[in-house]
Amino acid sequence: MSYGSISIIPETLTPISENDELSIGQIILLLSQEHEEEEVVDLTRKYCLQSSSNEIQKKGMEFLYMNGFFDDLRILITKNQLSNHPSNQLWAEVYQIILDRRDRKYSVGEMRTRLQEMIPTDPELKCLIELVIVDTYFNQMDFGQFGNFLEKQQELFEPIQDNFILSSFNLRTYQKLFIYYWTRNELIMARKYAFRALNQTNSPTTKVSLHMNLALTYSFDTYYQGMYHLKEALKIAEKFNLNKFIHSIKDKSIPFFAAHFGRPNGVESSDISEQAHLEIAKGNNEKAIELLEDIYTESPFKMYYMGLAKKDKNLLSESCRMFVERSDYFFSRLPMNAIKNLGL
């Protein structure tokens, strides 16, 4: 993507572009006085790409990342890599690692090792590195390591003076706290942090992800509340053409919820395991077994579906063990409840 010599800074920000002292947070605040939320995000995106400020170039990467502008982030990473300032170069390296991980260029372990070897020179980058290291554990379903971060969170956050960065890092933390408490069945706490995150973000991808996961927290409560959040997620995803999310909601989340609550009629999925789940809900257990035969050992969910279809206590117990092994005590309730319902 190239903007050539055309200025992409809006007229309202032209005077600001000459003043490197303004932070991203101040820019967002100024733009918010004259523009709608979506316009503010887009104008800030453009400003981050064109600003010559070293601080904006560094922290603009956080803005682009948290709002899902990954193509633009690659452009800004390159700018920072070419900077004469070592701090900008190091910030760029962290975000490059994040993107490389998204592109599956190397393992979570390799990513964590590279991050742990870095020697950050400012408190914002030190905190960012710790947050991304926590992400690597979350990717491995190792939620227990998050406790180590919480112990030093105040020490990491306290020296940060930039309100935008602090707000963004708080948002990252709220998202993690949501997952952390959710997997531990502490649902009141989990939902509290999910709603905090929803109220603090303008990112469509973040909102969709939060609504999708919020829906799942109602798996043992109410069909209607869960479906409300799935419909909200789908509405946002379709508005912003987030095709990956649209596919996931329609093919996995909605079929899971429908089958789980015994409402499979009219629901379809191209995902084999969710096809099987729907067949179980319809009473077609033999068809479900046939669909799952070659894949049921791949995940605790698939093992659970096969246990349901075969009414097999051993398979359900193995599913429960697999959930617990990855510290997911919430979804371990699925096979546990199935065993109780079978009277085994």
C-alpha positions in Angstrom: 0.0 0.0 0.0 1.4 3.4 -1.0 0.1 6.9 -0.4 2.6 8.6 -2.7 2.9 12.3 -2.1 -0.7 12.9 -1.3 -1.3 14.2 2.2 -3.6 11.9 4.1 -3.7 14.1 7.2 -7.2 15.8 7.4 -7.4 19.6 7.4 -8.4 19.6 11.0 -5.1 18.0 11.9 -2.8 19.8 9.6 -1.6 22.2 12.3 -1.2 19.3 14.6 1.1 17.5 12.2 3.7 20.1 12.8 3.6 19.6 16.6 5.3 16.4 17.7 4.4 16.9 21.3 0.8 15.8 20.9 0.1 12.2 21.8 -2.2 9.7 20.0 -4.7 10.1 22.9 -4.8 13.9 22.4 -5.2 13.5 18.7 -8.1 11.1 19.2 -9.7 13.5 21.7 -9.4 16.4 19.2 -10.9 14.4 16.4 -13.7 13.1 18.6 -15.0 16.7 18.9 -15.8 16.9 15.2 -16.2 13.3 13.9 -18.1 10.1 14.5 -16.4 7.1 16.1 -15.6 5.3 12.8 -14.2 8.5 11.2 -12.0 9.1 14.3 -10.5 5.6 14.0 -9.8 6.0 10.3 -8.4 9.5 10.6 -6.1 8.4 13.4 -5.0 5.5 11.4 -4.0 7.8 8.6 -2.2 10.2 11.0 -0.2 7.4 12.5 1.0 6.4 9.0 2.1 9.9 8.0 3.4 11.4 11.2 7.1 12.1 11.4 7.1 12.0 15.2 9.2 9.2 16.6 6.8 8.7 19.4 3.7 8.5 17.1 5.6 6.1 14.8 6.3 3.8 17.8 2.9 4.0 19.6 1.0 4.2 16.3 1.9 0.5 15.9 -0.2 -0.2 19.0 -3.1 1.7 17.7 -3.0 -0.1 14.3 -2.6 -3.5 15.9 -5.4 -3.1 18.5 -7.8 -1.9 15.7 -6.9 -4.7 13.4 -5.1 -2.6 10.7 -2.5 -5.3 10.0 -1.5 -4.2 6.5 -1.0 -0.6 7.7 0.9 -2.0 10.7 3.4 -3.7 8.3 4.0 -0.3 6.7 4.6 1.4 10.0 6.9 -1.5 11.2 9.1 -0.9 8.2 9.3 2.8 9.0 10.4 2.1 12.5 12.9 -0.5 11.3 14.5 2.2 9.1 14.5 4.7 12.0 17.9 6.0 13.4 16.5 5.5 16.9 17.2 2.2 18.6 14.0 2.5 20.6 11.9 2.6 17.4 13.8 -0.3 16.0 13.1 -2.4 19.1 9.4 -1.5 19.1 9.3 -2.6 15.5 10.9 -5.9 16.3 8.2 -6.7 18.9 5.3 -6.0 16.5 7.1 -7.9 13.7 7.3 -10.9 16.1 3.5 -10.5 16.8 2.7 -10.5 13.0 5.1 -13.4 12.3 3.3 -15.4 14.9 -0.1 -14.6 13.4 1.4 -15.8 10.1 2.6 -18.9 11.8 6.2 -18.3 10.8 7.5 -19.9 14.0 6.3 -21.5 17.2 4.9 -19.9 20.4 8.0 -21.1 22.2 10.4 -19.4 19.7 8.4 -16.3 20.0 8.6 -16.3 23.7 12.3 -16.9 23.7 12.9 -13.9 21.4 10.8 -11.7 23.6 12.5 -12.8 26.8 16.0 -12.0 25.3 15.1 -8.3 24.6 16.3 -5.5 26.8 13.6 -2.8 26.7 14.7 0.8 27.3 11.4 2.4 28.2 8.5 1.3 30.6 5.9 1.1 27.8 8.0 -1.4 25.8 8.8 -3.4 28.9 5.1 -3.7 29.7 4.3 -4.6 26.1 6.8 -7.4 26.0 5.3 -8.9 29.2 1.8 -8.7 27.7 2.9 -10.4 24.5 4.7 -13.1 26.5 1.4 -13.7 28.4 -0.3 -14.1 25.0 2.1 -16.9 24.1 0.9 -18.8 27.2 -2.7 -18.1 26.3 -2.0 -19.5 22.8 -0.9 -22.7 24.5 -4.0 -22.7 26.7 -1.7 -22.2 29.7 -3.8 -19.7 31.7 -2.1 -20.3 35.0 1.0 -18.3 33.9 -1.3 -15.2 33.8 -1.1 -15.1 37.6 2.6 -14.2 37.4 1.8 -11.2 35.2 -1.0 -10.0 37.6 1.5 -10.1 40.5 3.8 -7.5 38.7 1.0 -5.6 36.8 1.1 -2.5 39.0 4.9 -2.4 38.9 4.7 -2.5 35.1 1.8 0.0 34.6 2.8 2.6 37.2 5.7 4.2 35.3 3.7 4.6 32.1 2.7 8.3 31.5 1.1 8.0 28.0 -2.7 7.7 28.6 -3.3 6.1 25.2 -0.8 3.4 25.8 -2.0 2.8 29.3 -5.6 2.6 28.1 -4.6 0.1 25.4 -2.6 -2.0 27.8 -5.6 -2.0 30.2 -7.8 -3.2 27.3 -5.3 -6.0 26.6 -5.4 -6.9 30.3 -9.2 -6.8 30.5 -9.4 -9.3 27.6 -7.0 -11.6 29.3 -8.8 -11.3 32.7 -12.0 -12.2 30.9 -10.5 -15.4 29.6 -8.7 -16.1 32.8 -11.8 -15.9 35.0 -14.0 -17.6 32.4 -11.9 -20.7 32.3 -12.0 -20.9 36.0 -15.9 -20.7 36.2 -15.8 -17.3 37.9 -18.4 -16.0 35.5 -19.4 -12.8 37.3 -15.8 -11.6 37.2 -15.3 -12.8 33.7 -18.3 -10.9 32.3 -17.3 -7.8 34.3 -14.0 -7.6 32.4 -15.6 -8.5 29.1 -18.0 -5.6 29.4 -15.2 -3.3 30.5 -13.3 -4.3 27.4 -16.3 -3.8 25.1 -16.9 -0.3 26.5 -13.2 0.7 26.0 -12.6 -0.5 22.5 -13.6 0.9 19.1 -12.1 -2.0 17.2 -14.7 -4.1 15.3 -12.6 -7.2 15.5 -12.2 -6.9 19.2 -15.9 -6.3 19.7 -16.8 -9.3 17.6 -14.4 -11.6 19.5 -15.7 -10.4 22.8 -19.3 -10.9 21.9 -18.5 -14.4 20.5 -16.8 -15.4 23.8 -19.4 -13.7 26.0 -22.0 -15.9 24.2 -20.2 -19.0 25.2 -20.1 -18.0 28.9 -23.9 -18.6 28.9 -23.5 -22.2 27.7 -24.8 -23.5 31.1 -27.3 -20.6 31.7 -29.6 -19.4 28.9 -29.9 -19.9 25.2 -31.3 -16.5 24.5 -28.6 -14.5 26.2 -25.9 -16.4 24.4 -27.7 -16.0 21.0 -28.0 -12.3 21.7 -24.3 -12.0 21.8 -23.7 -14.2 18.8 -26.2 -12.0 16.8 -24.4 -8.9 17.9 -21.1 -10.4 16.9 -22.5 -11.4 13.5 -24.0 -8.0 12.9 -20.7 -6.2 13.5 -18.8 -8.8 11.5 -21.1 -8.4 8.5 -21.0 -4.6 8.7 -17.2 -4.5 8.5 -16.9 -7.5 6.1 -14.9 -9.6 8.7 -15.3 -12.8 6.7 -13.2 -15.0 9.0 -15.4 -14.1 11.9 -18.6 -14.5 9.9 -17.5 -18.0 8.9 -16.6 -18.9 12.5 -19.9 -17.6 13.9 -22.1 -19.3 11.3 -20.2 -22.5 11.0 -19.1 -23.1 14.6 -20.5 -20.8 17.3 -24.2 -20.8 16.3 -24.3 -24.6 15.5 -22.6 -25.3 18.8 -25.1 -23.3 20.8 -28.1 -24.6 18.9 -27.0 -28.3 19.3 -26.0 -27.8 22.9 -29.4 -26.4 23.8 -31.3 -29.0 21.7 -32.4 -26.5 19.0 -30.8 -28.0 15.8 -33.6 -27.6 13.4 -32.7 -25.3 10.5 -29.1 -24.9 11.6 -26.3 -26.1 9.2 -22.5 -26.2 9.4 -19.7 -27.2 7.1 -17.6 -28.0 10.2 -17.6 -31.8 10.5 -17.5 -31.9 14.3 -20.4 -29.4 14.6 -22.3 -31.4 12.0 -21.9 -34.4 14.3 -23.0 -32.2 17.3 -26.2 -31.2 15.4 -26.9 -34.9 14.5 -26.6 -35.9 18.2 -29.1 -33.1 19.1 -31.4 -34.6 16.5 -31.0 -38.1 17.9 -28.9 -39.4 14.9 -26.1 -40.8 17.0 -24.9 -43.4 14.4 -24.5 -40.6 11.8 -22.5 -38.6 14.4 -20.2 -41.5 15.1 -19.5 -41.9 11.5 -18.6 -38.2 11.1 -16.4 -38.2 14.1 -14.6 -41.6 13.6 -11.4 -40.2 12.2 -11.2 -36.9 14.1 -12.6 -37.4 17.6 -9.1 -37.6 19.3 -8.0 -34.2 18.0 -9.6 -32.0 20.7 -11.6 -32.3 24.0 -14.7 -31.0 22.2 -14.6 -33.7 19.5 -13.9 -36.3 22.2 -16.9 -35.0 24.1 -19.1 -35.3 21.0 -18.0 -38.9 20.4 -18.7 -39.7 24.1 -22.1 -38.2 23.8 -22.9 -40.1 20.6 -21.6 -43.4 22.0 -22.9 -42.7 25.5 -19.4 -43.8 26.6 -18.2 -42.8 30.1 -14.6 -43.5 29.3 -14.6 -41.1 26.3 -16.4 -38.4 28.3 -13.9 -38.8 31.1 -11.0 -38.5 28.7 -12.6 -35.3 27.3 -12.9 -33.9 30.8 -9.2 -34.8 31.4 -8.2 -33.0 28.2 -10.1 -29.8 29.2 -8.6 -29.8 32.7 -5.1 -30.4 31.3 -5.4 -27.1 29.5 -6.8 -25.3 32.5 -10.3 -25.0 31.0 -12.5 -25.8 34.0 -15.5 -24.1 32.4 -15.8 -26.4 29.4 -14.8 -29.5 31.5 -18.4 -29.2 32.7 -19.7 -30.4 29.4 -18.4 -34.0 29.7 -19.0 -33.9 33.5 -22.7 -33.0 33.0 -23.0 -35.6 30.3 -21.7 -38.4 32.6 -24.3 -37.3 35.3 -27.1 -37.2 32.7 -26.2 -40.7 31.5 -26.4 -41.9 35.1 -23.0 -43.5 34.8 
